[in-house]
Amino acid sequence: MASHGKEILGEYYENEHLTHEQIEELGLRVVTEEGETVPAEQLQGKVFRIQDRDDASGYVVSPMETTGTATVLCYLQAA
């Protein structure tokens, strides 16, 4: 489950952000707050930043060009 962020992200946990490619390498899927899986094609060119380091399961997703603007809250789950 994504709530154990440090366990599923390993060496990536301390990164400032994750790319979609890194998430795919880890075999994770991206889900919305409603539990819906986000299709991979919608994630191309996006970066993921942990919303709150005290609860690493929540990520904000932004286009790579505008990394300062959070657009969507999502979660990472083991596939």
C-alpha positions in Angstrom: 0.0 0.0 0.0 1.2 3.5 -0.7 1.1 4.7 2.9 4.4 3.0 3.4 6.1 5.4 1.0 9.7 4.8 2.2 9.2 1.0 1.8 7.9 1.1 -1.8 10.1 4.0 -3.0 13.4 2.8 -1.6 16.2 5.0 -2.8 13.8 7.3 -4.6 12.1 8.4 -1.3 14.5 11.2 -0.6 14.2 12.7 -4.2 12.7 16.1 -4.5 10.3 14.7 -7.1 9.6 11.5 -9.1 9.1 11.3 -12.8 6.5 9.0 -14.5 9.4 6.9 -15.8 10.7 6.3 -12.3 7.3 5.3 -11.1 7.0 2.8 -13.9 10.4 1.4 -13.1 9.3 0.7 -9.6 6.2 -1.1 -10.8 3.8 1.4 -9.1 0.5 2.7 -10.3 -1.0 6.1 -9.8 -4.5 6.4 -8.2 -6.7 9.3 -7.5 -8.3 10.1 -4.1 -11.4 8.2 -5.3 -9.3 5.1 -5.9 -9.3 5.3 -9.7 -6.2 4.3 -11.6 -4.8 7.1 -13.8 -3.9 5.8 -17.3 -0.2 6.0 -18.1 -0.7 8.2 -21.2 -2.1 10.9 -18.9 1.1 10.9 -16.9 3.6 11.5 -19.6 5.6 14.7 -18.9 4.5 15.0 -15.3 6.4 15.1 -12.1 5.3 13.9 -8.7 6.1 15.7 -5.4 5.3 14.5 -1.9 2.6 16.8 -0.5 3.6 16.2 3.1 6.8 14.5 4.2 5.1 13.3 7.3 2.6 11.3 5.2 4.5 10.2 2.0 1.5 8.6 0.4 0.1 11.8 -1.0 1.6 13.3 -4.1 0.8 16.4 -6.1 1.2 16.1 -9.9 2.5 18.9 -12.1 3.5 19.3 -15.7 7.3 19.3 -15.9 7.4 22.8 -17.4 5.6 24.3 -14.5 6.9 22.3 -11.5 5.8 24.9 -9.1 2.1 24.4 -9.7 0.3 21.5 -8.1 -2.6 20.2 -10.2 -3.8 16.9 -8.7 -3.5 15.0 -5.5 -2.8 11.3 -6.1 -1.3 8.2 -4.4 1.1 5.6 -5.5 0.3 1.9 -5.0 2.2 -1.3 -5.5 0.8 -2.8 -8.7 
